[in-house]
Amino acid sequence: MREGGGREKSIAEVFELERLAQIAAAHQHHRCLQIVAGFTGHTH
């Protein structure tokens, strides 16, 4: 963290972090679906 006042992150950094978080969440969701499909025998 920066000290001395001012914003800690620019708007672009915040949007980039949000985008990366969404990608990570989608990847995790897909991985969970793959695991469930493996248990039920519905692999692709």
N, C-alpha and C positions, 0 to 999 in steps of 0.2 A: 504494500500500500504506500502511496505517496503521502508525504506530509507537507504541510504548508498551505493547506486550503485548496480550493479548486475542485473540480470534479475528478473522481477517481478513474473513471473510464469515459471515453468519448461515446457518443451515440452509436457510431459505427461499430465500436468494440462491443457494446451491449447487444446490438442486433446480431453480430457475428456469433457471440456466445449463445444467444437464443437459438440461432440456426443450428449450431453444432449440438446443442442440447436436444433439439427436435430430431436431428439425424441419429444421435445416440439412442434416443428413446425408441425410434422406429426400428433401429437395428436390434435392440434388445427385445422388442415385441416380436419381431420376425424370428429371432432365435428361440424364444419361448414357444412360438407356434411350431417350429421345426421339432423341438423336443417332444411336444405333445403329439404331433403327427407320428413321430417315431414310436412312441408308446402304443399308439392306436393302430399302427401298421399302414398309415396313409402317407408314405413318403413320396416325393416327386422327383 
